Amino acid sequence: MSKILEISDLKALAKRRVPKMFFDYADSGAWTEGTYRANEEDFRKVKLRQRVLVDMTNRSLESTMIGQKVSMPVALSPTGLTGMQHADGEMLAAKAAEEFGVPFTLSTMSICSIEDVASATSKPFWFQLYVMRDREFVKNLIDRAKAAKCSALVLTLDLQILGQRHKDLRNGLSAPPKFTPKHIWQMATRPLWCMQMLQTKRRSFRQHRRPRQERLRSLLALVVDRRTVRPAALLGKCRGDQEDVGRTADPEGHSRRRGRQDGGAHRADAIIVSNHGGRQLDGAPSSISMLPKIVDAVGHQIEVHVDGGIRSGQDVLKAVALGAQGTYIGRPFLYGLGAGGKAGVTTALDIIRKELDITMALCGKRDIHDINRDVIAE
Ligand SMILES: Cc1cc2nc3c(=O)[nH]c(=O)nc-3n(C[C@H](O)[C@H](O)[C@H](O)COP(=O)(O)O)c2cc1C
């Protein structure tokens, strides 16, 4: 991987190594993919101010996300079917993140189970939950996440119904995957991927040990039930307009203002400004364009994090400058995983760390905590 210099190099390599329907699954957005593209493009519109004649020695990227120490403010997003980008994908990515000192978030829709990931790691990871109507199932997932010592629960709130992704429909990708001759051909043209897949037993949703049809269907018919949930740390992941943010940052106050007495509401420790990587509501604004408004509205009450479109350390710096305490990468780590397994995820993180470090220095700052809107060129 010596010629790998930026995240797009990992993407090109992953495209050559991962069967088409799974590569497309990662590289897809809803409908026209307008929001997916805007997430990346709007980062390019944010310009940075270079500073000269300042001391650049002894730089530090260390920070915290929800009070947990991180080597840089970048976590791995929860992504479904990660074990299809590479055999044992969730376990490898979690291990790479742990060694790097950044959080890994396991998706509800993972191939490797909570217990599989716990067996591959020695430090707590985060667990993402879609809250489903089947309360017993949700409670069981939360109990298993607690038993595995997960240190945060990321509650994804924007998948009440599944967004339509044309690439997945054209490829005939279903959940759980059912393979047709076309899929088998796509896999056969990726022999290394096949060999690695044949060596693992983790090839279907292991989160759901006895996957009853109605249970898998209920994954796509979700309702939020706040009363079931009270983990060590709670992060609400949603699009982030005023209403959503009000409910997440101050649910009791929000209920009072709306004249409701529903009690039992729990405030999240952080909100992740997210549009699900442009995979849900096509036409929604990009995450980075929403970030400053959300920070201004609730940044004094709650940590604000952001994901969507981050492809470089410059993007991370821009998000931090606009008020994000933490950022997340989805596709960049998936491309790394598809390109080279655990080493590929480490490469993705390394690329972002180097870019972040150099960008911070050129902006005249030595500590990530000193990054603020001053580094943005108006
Ligand atoms: C292939 C893929 C699968 C995803 N699956 C989930 C999921 O299971 N749960 C979830 O909360 N978000 C999921 N997301 C959204 C990510 O958590 C995150 O919001 C998004 O990937 C960030 O954008 P980026 O990919 O541009 O970095 C998924 C994203 C991708 C690309």
The ligand as an SDF file (V2000), in Angstrom:
LIG
                    3D

 31 33  0  0  0  0  0  0  0  0999 V2000
  -22.4410    1.2760    4.1120 C   0  0  0  0  0  0  0  0  0  0  0  0
  -23.0180    2.1010    5.2110 C   0  0  0  0  0  0  0  0  0  0  0  0
  -23.8030    1.4980    6.1670 C   0  0  0  0  0  0  0  0  0  0  0  0
  -24.3200    2.2590    7.2100 C   0  0  0  0  0  0  0  0  0  0  0  0
  -25.0360    1.6290    8.2100 N   0  0  0  0  0  0  0  0  0  0  0  0
  -25.4230    2.3370    9.2870 C   0  0  0  0  0  0  0  0  0  0  0  0
  -25.9940    1.6660   10.4010 C   0  0  0  0  0  0  0  0  0  0  0  0
  -26.1470    0.4500   10.4170 O   0  0  0  0  0  0  0  0  0  0  0  0
  -26.3490    2.4340   11.4600 N   0  0  0  0  0  0  0  0  0  0  0  0
  -26.1840    3.8000   11.4780 C   0  0  0  0  0  0  0  0  0  0  0  0
  -26.5280    4.4340   12.4720 O   0  0  0  0  0  0  0  0  0  0  0  0
  -25.6240    4.4400   10.4420 N   0  0  0  0  0  0  0  0  0  0  0  0
  -25.2240    3.7460    9.3620 C   0  0  0  0  0  0  0  0  0  0  0  0
  -24.6060    4.3890    8.3300 N   0  0  0  0  0  0  0  0  0  0  0  0
  -24.3520    5.8320    8.4180 C   0  0  0  0  0  0  0  0  0  0  0  0
  -23.0080    6.0740    9.1060 C   0  0  0  0  0  0  0  0  0  0  0  0
  -23.0780    5.7790   10.4710 O   0  0  0  0  0  0  0  0  0  0  0  0
  -22.5650    7.5480    8.9870 C   0  0  0  0  0  0  0  0  0  0  0  0
  -23.6190    8.3760    9.3930 O   0  0  0  0  0  0  0  0  0  0  0  0
  -22.1310    7.9180    7.5680 C   0  0  0  0  0  0  0  0  0  0  0  0
  -21.4760    6.8510    6.9310 O   0  0  0  0  0  0  0  0  0  0  0  0
  -21.1840    9.1190    7.6320 C   0  0  0  0  0  0  0  0  0  0  0  0
  -20.8930    9.5620    6.3550 O   0  0  0  0  0  0  0  0  0  0  0  0
  -19.5450    9.1840    5.5410 P   0  0  0  0  0  0  0  0  0  0  0  0
  -19.7230    7.7660    5.0990 O   0  0  0  0  0  0  0  0  0  0  0  0
  -19.5790   10.1560    4.4230 O   0  0  0  0  0  0  0  0  0  0  0  0
  -18.3740    9.3490    6.4730 O   0  0  0  0  0  0  0  0  0  0  0  0
  -24.0900    3.6540    7.2690 C   0  0  0  0  0  0  0  0  0  0  0  0
  -23.2970    4.2540    6.2820 C   0  0  0  0  0  0  0  0  0  0  0  0
  -22.7580    3.4940    5.2660 C   0  0  0  0  0  0  0  0  0  0  0  0
  -21.8930    4.1590    4.2420 C   0  0  0  0  0  0  0  0  0  0  0  0
  1  2  1  0
  2  3  1  0
  2 30  2  0
  3  4  2  0
  4  5  1  0
  4 28  1  0
  5  6  2  0
  6  7  1  0
  6 13  1  0
  7  8  2  0
  7  9  1  0
  9 10  1  0
 10 11  2  0
 10 12  1  0
 12 13  2  0
 13 14  1  0
 14 15  1  0
 14 28  1  0
 15 16  1  0
 16 17  1  0
 16 18  1  0
 18 19  1  0
 18 20  1  0
 20 21  1  0
 20 22  1  0
 22 23  1  0
 23 24  1  0
 24 25  2  0
 24 26  1  0
 24 27  1  0
 28 29  2  0
 29 30  1  0
 30 31  1  0
M  END
$$$$
